[in-house]
Amino acid sequence: MDCHGNQLTSINLSENTALTKLNCNENSLTSLDLSNNTALTKLDCYENQLRSLVLGENKVLTELDCHGNQLTSLDLSKNTALTKLDCHGNQLT
């Protein structure tokens, strides 16, 4: 699914459980809960205003680009297949 650059302030994908790729970068999202999207393998959510990103126990996610947001924490402990990660430009400690 590609919805980048649309000035979105929210998006609910909880019922889209078969979603494998999401490109929602360059919007105005402040939170993103993808805990129900356990088939997701690639996520591009960079250049939003994300303060919260919930990925849940997604064990097939391999690529995540969440750079340029306002994240102060990011729990990837259950995302064991992750091979590519870009999270620069956040407020992670």
N, C-alpha and C positions, 0 to 999 in steps of 0.2 A: 504494500500500500504506500502510495506516495502522496503526501499532503503538505509538502514543504512550501514555505513562503506564502502562506495564506492568512497571516495575522490571527491564527487560532489562539484563543485564550484557554480552551479546554477541549478535551477529547476523551470519549468513553469507548474503550475497545474491549470491555470485559466479556462481551458475548462473542467476540471474534476469536475464538479459541484455536482456530486452525491457521491463523495469521503467522507467516514465516518471516516476512521482512517488513520493516516499518521505517519510512523516511519522513519524519515530522520536524526536520530542522528548520531554522529561520522562521519561527512563529513567535507567539508571546505566551507560551505555556509556562505555568508556574509549578504544576505538579503532573506527574505521569505515573499511573499505577498499571503495570503490566503483569501483575502476579497471576492473572488467569490465562495469560497468553504463553502457555508452556511450550508451544511449537515454534516460538520466535527464535530464529537463528542469527538475524542481523538487525541491529537497531542503530539508526542515526537520529539523534535528538539534539544535536548541537545548535548553538546560537539561539537558545530560547531564554527564558528567565526561570528555569527550573530550580526550585528549592527542595523538591522532593522527587526522587526517582525510585520506584519500588519495582523490583524485578522478580521477587519471590524465589521459588525453587526451580527456576528455569535451567534445566540441565543440558539443553542443546544450544543455548546462546553461544555463538563463537566470536561475534564481532560487536563491539559497543563503542560508539563515538558520541560522547556527551560533553565535549569541550565547550567553553564559552557560556556557561550557565552560572548559577549562584548556589551550587551544591556545597554544603558544609560536611556532609557525610555520604558514603556510598557503600552499601553492604553487598559485596559480590561473593560472599562465602559459599553460597549454594550454586553459583554459576560456574560449575567445574569444567565446562568445555571451552571456556573463554580463551581465545588465542590472540585476539587483537583488542587493545583498549587504548582510547585516547580520551583523557579527562582533564587536560590542561585548561587553564583559564577559569577554574572554579575556586572555591574557598575551602578546599579540603585540607584537613590538618592531619 
